[in-house]
Amino acid sequence: MLHLNSLNFANEIKSNRLVVVDFWAPWCGPCRALGPIVEQVASEVGPDVAIGKLDIGECPELAEKLGIQSIPTVIFFKDGAEVKRIVGLSTKADILAAIDSM
């Protein structure tokens, strides 16, 4: 699991593998519910997929730059570009299906 912040975010998403980032905040109930799901996904995906978390309270400029208006938001990046976005609480099956479709 990658712990992303404003210092490492740009470099990590430019990876040649799929990077899935959970944008969350500790005060957000749905975010706390999604956390264990994201951790399960991270333990099940192979080395071609990186899973990360970014606390928007620590990096509000990134949330603004990416147009995140609601959390939790899960964004899928490939070669540094956003390829998919899921807003709101989602299931493990939904996240895995999105990964499989990439």
C-alpha positions as a Markdown table, in Angstrom:
| # | Residue | x | y | z |
|---|---|---|---|---|
| 1 | Met | 0.0 | 0.0 | 0.0 |
| 2 | Leu | 1.4 | 3.4 | -1.0 |
| 3 | His | 1.0 | 6.2 | 1.4 |
| 4 | Leu | 0.8 | 9.2 | -1.0 |
| 5 | Asn | 1.4 | 12.9 | -0.3 |
| 6 | Ser | 2.2 | 16.0 | -2.2 |
| 7 | Leu | 5.9 | 15.1 | -2.3 |
| 8 | Asn | 5.5 | 11.6 | -3.9 |
| 9 | Phe | 2.2 | 11.7 | -5.7 |
| 10 | Ala | 3.3 | 12.9 | -9.1 |
| 11 | Asn | 6.1 | 10.3 | -9.3 |
| 12 | Glu | 4.1 | 7.4 | -8.1 |
| 13 | Ile | 1.2 | 7.9 | -10.6 |
| 14 | Lys | 3.6 | 8.1 | -13.5 |
| 15 | Ser | 4.4 | 4.5 | -13.1 |
| 16 | Asn | 4.0 | 2.2 | -16.1 |
| 17 | Arg | 1.6 | 0.1 | -14.0 |
| 18 | Leu | -2.0 | 0.8 | -13.0 |
| 19 | Val | -2.1 | 3.0 | -9.9 |
| 20 | Val | -5.4 | 3.1 | -7.9 |
| 21 | Val | -5.6 | 5.9 | -5.4 |
| 22 | Asp | -8.1 | 6.2 | -2.5 |
| 23 | Phe | -8.7 | 9.9 | -1.7 |
| 24 | Trp | -10.0 | 10.0 | 1.8 |
| 25 | Ala | -10.1 | 11.9 | 5.2 |
| 26 | Pro | -10.1 | 10.5 | 8.7 |
| 27 | Trp | -13.3 | 12.4 | 9.6 |
| 28 | Cys | -15.3 | 10.9 | 6.8 |
| 29 | Gly | -17.4 | 7.9 | 7.8 |
| 30 | Pro | -17.8 | 6.3 | 4.3 |
| 31 | Cys | -14.0 | 6.8 | 3.9 |
| 32 | Arg | -13.4 | 4.8 | 7.0 |
| 33 | Ala | -15.7 | 2.1 | 5.7 |
| 34 | Leu | -13.9 | 2.0 | 2.4 |
| 35 | Gly | -10.4 | 1.7 | 4.0 |
| 36 | Pro | -10.5 | -2.0 | 4.8 |
| 37 | Ile | -11.9 | -2.7 | 1.4 |
| 38 | Val | -9.0 | -0.9 | -0.3 |
| 39 | Glu | -6.6 | -2.8 | 2.0 |
| 40 | Gln | -8.2 | -6.1 | 0.9 |
| 41 | Val | -7.9 | -5.1 | -2.8 |
| 42 | Ala | -4.2 | -4.2 | -2.2 |
| 43 | Ser | -3.5 | -7.7 | -0.8 |
| 44 | Glu | -5.2 | -9.4 | -3.7 |
| 45 | Val | -3.9 | -7.6 | -6.8 |
| 46 | Gly | -0.6 | -8.5 | -8.5 |
| 47 | Pro | 2.5 | -6.5 | -8.9 |
| 48 | Asp | 1.1 | -4.8 | -12.1 |
| 49 | Val | -1.2 | -2.7 | -9.9 |
| 50 | Ala | -0.2 | -0.3 | -7.1 |
| 51 | Ile | -2.8 | 0.7 | -4.5 |
| 52 | Gly | -2.4 | 4.0 | -2.6 |
| 53 | Lys | -4.2 | 6.2 | -0.2 |
| 54 | Leu | -4.0 | 10.0 | 0.0 |
| 55 | Asp | -5.5 | 12.0 | 2.9 |
| 56 | Ile | -7.0 | 15.1 | 1.3 |
| 57 | Gly | -6.6 | 17.0 | 4.6 |
| 58 | Glu | -2.9 | 16.7 | 4.2 |
| 59 | Cys | -2.9 | 17.6 | 0.5 |
| 60 | Pro | -5.8 | 19.9 | -0.2 |
| 61 | Glu | -4.1 | 21.3 | -3.3 |
| 62 | Leu | -4.0 | 17.9 | -5.0 |
| 63 | Ala | -7.7 | 17.3 | -4.2 |
| 64 | Glu | -8.5 | 20.7 | -5.8 |
| 65 | Lys | -6.3 | 20.1 | -8.8 |
| 66 | Leu | -8.0 | 16.8 | -9.5 |
| 67 | Gly | -11.5 | 18.2 | -9.0 |
| 68 | Ile | -12.3 | 16.0 | -6.1 |
| 69 | Gln | -15.6 | 17.4 | -4.7 |
| 70 | Ser | -16.8 | 14.4 | -2.7 |
| 71 | Ile | -15.0 | 11.7 | -0.7 |
| 72 | Pro | -14.3 | 8.9 | -0.8 |
| 73 | Thr | -13.1 | 9.0 | -4.4 |
| 74 | Val | -11.0 | 6.3 | -6.0 |
| 75 | Ile | -9.1 | 7.3 | -9.1 |
| 76 | Phe | -7.4 | 4.9 | -11.4 |
| 77 | Phe | -4.2 | 6.3 | -13.1 |
| 78 | Lys | -2.3 | 4.8 | -16.0 |
| 79 | Asp | 0.9 | 6.4 | -17.3 |
| 80 | Gly | 0.1 | 9.4 | -15.1 |
| 81 | Ala | -3.3 | 10.0 | -16.6 |
| 82 | Glu | -6.7 | 9.4 | -15.0 |
| 83 | Val | -8.5 | 6.6 | -16.7 |
| 84 | Lys | -11.4 | 6.0 | -14.3 |
| 85 | Arg | -13.0 | 7.5 | -11.2 |
| 86 | Ile | -15.4 | 6.0 | -8.7 |
| 87 | Val | -17.0 | 8.5 | -6.3 |
| 88 | Gly | -18.6 | 7.3 | -3.0 |
| 89 | Leu | -18.5 | 4.1 | -1.1 |
| 90 | Ser | -18.0 | 1.2 | -3.4 |
| 91 | Thr | -17.6 | -2.5 | -3.0 |
| 92 | Lys | -14.5 | -4.7 | -3.3 |
| 93 | Ala | -16.1 | -6.3 | -6.4 |
| 94 | Asp | -16.6 | -3.0 | -8.1 |
| 95 | Ile | -13.0 | -1.9 | -7.5 |
| 96 | Leu | -11.7 | -5.3 | -8.7 |
| 97 | Ala | -13.9 | -5.2 | -11.8 |
| 98 | Ala | -12.6 | -1.8 | -12.6 |
| 99 | Ile | -9.0 | -3.0 | -12.2 |
| 100 | Asp | -9.7 | -6.1 | -14.4 |
| 101 | Ser | -11.2 | -3.8 | -17.1 |
| 102 | Met | -8.0 | -1.9 | -17.5 |
